[in-house]
Amino acid sequence: MRLLHFLIMTAALLLGVASAQAQLPSRDGSLNVTARLAAESDTPAPGGKVTLAVLMSPKPGWHGYWENPGDAGVGMTLKWSLPEGVKAGPLRYPVPETLMISGLMNYVYEGDYAPLVDLSIPAGIKAGTRLPIKVHGEWLSCTREICVPERGDMALDLIAGSGNVTAERRAAFDGYRARLPRPLGAEGHYAVKDGILRLAVPFPADAKVDAAYFFPLTDGALTYSAAQKASRNGDRLIIETKAAGTPEGPISGILKTGEHQGLLLSAQPGQVPSAGTPLDGEGVRAGLASGGIGSILLALGGAVLGGLLLNVMPCVFPILSLKALKLAKAGGDERVVRRDSLAYAAGAVATCLALGGALVALRAGGSAAGWAFQLQDPRIILLLLLLVTAIALNLAGLFELRNIGAGSELAAQGGAAGSFWTGALAAFVATPCTGPFMGAALGAALVLPVAAALAIFAGLGIGLALPFLLIAFLPPLRSRLPKPGAWMETLRRVLSVPMFATALALLWLLGRQTGTAGMTAGMGMTLAAGLLLWWLGARQRRGVRRSPVFAAAVLIVLAIGVVALPRHQSSAAAPVPQASNAFDEARLNKLRAEGRPVFLYFTADWCITCKANEAAAIHRQEVADAFRKAGVQVMVGDWTNGDAGIGRFLERHGRSGVPLYLWYAPGKDPQVLPQILTPSLLVNLAR
């Protein structure tokens, strides 16, 4: 009972750290980013113009957004109530800053900022006429963790008069204007080749530039979170970054040239010279552009927590539990216990690094692969099916290995070698899906430098091995484990149940990927493997040592499985839930243009978090009724077999894997929903 209590408490602790997203108002009810209106002159002249400033003041740790917010966020909207004949011009924003949060690039202001707008005063108005100016503003206020939609009413009274500007007001507004981008006065050119957008901006060779960065106003021209490399080639500044597609027509934006300094420009398709001398401090990497080491540490923390939560998966928890009991059997030999725990951790980290390194290499070669890419190959699914079946049969007592809790020949080795391969096995079977914390962390890893990305993948392995390390290096915790005894055999039989369930899930996934023929082949291979292991167990009980015949038979079964396994079934044959549309970006854009609300989610048959959300929230009757009543269009992207289009779409939203849930309200930017859904959350969206 003490062991059962320990296992339950461990599972509760791991599940208790699941993430929750919230939107919280300020505790005292005040705005987190305050706004007020100021005029350069209180007495604008009839027939002239007066400049107004919308003075925005974020609290420490908060920020507001530029007119193009980047990967996330919302720009400010203003609704004016003006006297007859008075007209408001467009809002002019100061040069923004970059802020990377969990792989998403945000264009923000973290300090006070002042967008400007010009009011035109009608010529026929009489001097002394009162001009009440009112405006309702809505904006998004965010920290690095939460966002709050805020709004406010601003007003001031002007009197038609001389247009006089005081020295104090002029100095203040000159300061505001100094942060506005300057019109370049010359046209730039851009070209897209092999997925790289190259922009040439006329810029004198002797002109100073401190930090070149291009903020696009044209949406969809470039990948916001990608690195930007800046160089000089004579009288041209060359910006190179990853394109988001193949833009047509002009691209407009701001070229940042220094702190709060930039150029407003437009670029046409044309010839772009080769890159020249790199600018000092340029080649901005998205993961370091503004978040710096803080963004990397945040992503690393998410990876460690995500790896920690993988331990409650049904195919990992039995391995963790039995390895913990193996530590208990080691008794007081601290050297052996710590050696085995470090070897286990090394195996988990090495596997995560190998998978992460392969993923980074694939993406560097132009592939749209994402996390758990290996599970898009049916041969890997078949290998996992046979492996998990062998573990389940071992736990059920059909055959024995030299150590408890390994599950494969390599993991069955004694000492540090066995612990290493057990950790590698646990990591390999535990990474089919991104769960809480993992999605954003792995998305960030794919836009960071290689060293930082690999550190995040290593963090995933550390999180996976963390419970084992705690048990090994905290003797009081290990001492609370019950002493080994006959009850361990009963526990082994119990722990075989989730492994058999995992094997069934893998068999179903194999059928989804390859059809009935593939599922039949997988069942045949599993049956053959089971018979071989039964034969091995019978020989063990008679005291007969293993022979080369067994190893040869295993190899023959694997070879037959690889050859006989059919290819992927057509993606068109994959079933789509009723009342849902298969993901199509053109269709999505059409629905948005029609003003239809859209719920878009990306899933995969091998993603446990996805399937849990679909069963617990998405496919609930109350959600279907609410969506039908509100006219919500449901769109689903199935990533089970891999899809380059879906991979690129996920990347643009800072994700390297599934799940991803997006809500498109009419006329608004998409809202990224939490990775753990509830029916009430979806119902409330539709209201």
Summary of the structure (lengths in Angstrom):
residues: 687
radius of gyration: 30.2
end to end distance: 48.1
largest distance: 111.5
contacts: 2333
relative contact order: 0.10
helix: 42%
strand: 22%
